[in-house]
Amino acid sequence: MLQITPQMRILVAVEAVDFRKGIDSLAELCRAKLNADPFSGCLFVFRSRRATSIKVLVYDGQGFWFGLVPIFDTTS
């Protein structure tokens, strides 16, 4: 189970990413664009080009947690 602690850093990518990317490609994006180590335990958040969903990537010491969360428009 993934636990979010008060000490955990959350890094949000400002630019949209191609959602065909998997764990390895997003980990490389962490290094190249965010200048952060994907194995550091930080939580990385990426959004799709149309802003309809986000991907979350975090390393827990044993492996990566990778999640896709849809964003629903509730204003209409």
Secondary structure, 3 states (H helix, E strand, C coil): CCCCCCCCCEEECCCCCCCCCCHHHHHHHHHHCCCCCCCCCCEEEEECCCCCEEEEEEECCCCEEEEEEECCCCCC
